[in-house]
Amino acid sequence: MHTAVALCMATALFHVMMVFLHVAPASTVSKRYSPTVNAWVYPLFEQNWRLFAPDPESVNRQILVRTAHTESGRAVRVSSWFDLTAVDNSAVRHDPFPSHTAQNLLRRAWSSYVDSHGGDDKPHTDRALMMQRYLGNIAADRVFAHGGGPFDFVQLRVVTRPVTASGGHSPAPLENRLLPWWKVTRHGK
């Protein structure tokens, strides 16, 4: 029993010392033992400020989608815009324990799309093409789940506005980005 307690105390003391050397300002000791400290800290005990001060969104993004269906006479039927962001916000407001994944799926898909495409909306890498398909599939699945009818193509529009102060009026959009039409797996056969 004494050995187990001594081992736990030694491990706790070692852990505190390693974390202290990691977060303390650079010194001769922390520089000398840097490989050991990093090997101990980085797999499981990484320290950063995101836990206490996460990077908040500085803009509000409204992601809208519309669908298109080519009918038998080669006529194209285009739907009106459907607000995906409003559906997500409504689901979060009316759920006492909203899923973190459900809250962030669309937002993270858009961020990944922008990171992989830039401003030209052309996929230049396999990852960019994968993110384009992922975002398109999320939009298609959400429209179909809300009774969107049959469609073969989706088009997204993203309206970006600055975050407003409480009770303030809605500011003019910073960006109104219209993406090209994307072919998706046929919905509503």
Residue pairs with C-beta under 8 A, 6 or more apart in sequence:
15 40
15 45
18 36
18 37
18 40
18 41
18 45
19 41
19 45
19 47
21 29
21 30
21 33
21 37
22 30
22 37
22 38
22 41
22 45
22 47
23 47
24 30
30 37
41 47
57 163
58 162
58 163
59 160
59 161
59 162
59 163
59 174
60 160
60 161
60 162
60 163
61 85
61 107
61 110
61 158
61 159
61 160
62 83
62 85
62 86
62 158
62 159
62 160
62 161
63 83
63 84
63 85
63 106
63 110
63 139
63 156
63 157
63 158
64 81
64 82
64 83
64 84
64 85
64 156
64 157
64 158
64 159
65 81
65 82
65 84
65 139
65 142
65 143
65 154
65 155
65 156
65 157
66 78
66 79
66 80
66 81
66 82
66 154
66 155
66 157
67 78
67 79
67 82
67 140
67 143
67 148
67 149
67 151
67 153
67 154
67 155
67 187
68 76
68 77
68 78
68 79
68 151
68 152
68 153
68 154
68 155
68 181
69 76
69 77
69 149
69 150
69 151
69 152
69 153
70 76
70 152
71 77
79 143
79 148
79 149
79 151
81 157
82 142
82 143
82 146
82 148
84 106
84 139
84 142
85 106
87 142
87 146
88 102
88 103
88 106
91 98
91 102
92 98
92 102
92 103
105 138
106 138
106 142
109 131
109 134
109 135
109 138
110 135
110 158
112 131
112 134
112 135
113 131
113 132
113 134
113 135
115 131
116 123
116 125
116 127
116 128
116 131
117 123
117 124
117 128
117 131
117 132
121 179
121 180
123 129
123 131
123 132
132 182
133 182
135 156
136 154
136 156
136 182
136 184
137 184
137 185
139 154
139 156
139 184
140 151
140 154
140 184
140 185
140 187
143 151
143 154
143 187
144 151
144 187
144 188
148 187
148 188
149 188
150 186
150 187
150 188
150 189
151 184
151 186
151 187
151 188
152 183
152 184
152 186
153 181
153 182
153 183
153 184
154 181
154 182
154 184
155 178
155 179
155 180
155 181
155 182
156 178
156 179
157 176
157 177
157 178
157 179
158 175
158 176
158 177
158 179
159 173
159 175
159 176
159 177
160 173
160 174
160 175
160 176
160 177
161 170
161 171
161 172
161 173
161 174
162 171
162 174
164 170
164 171
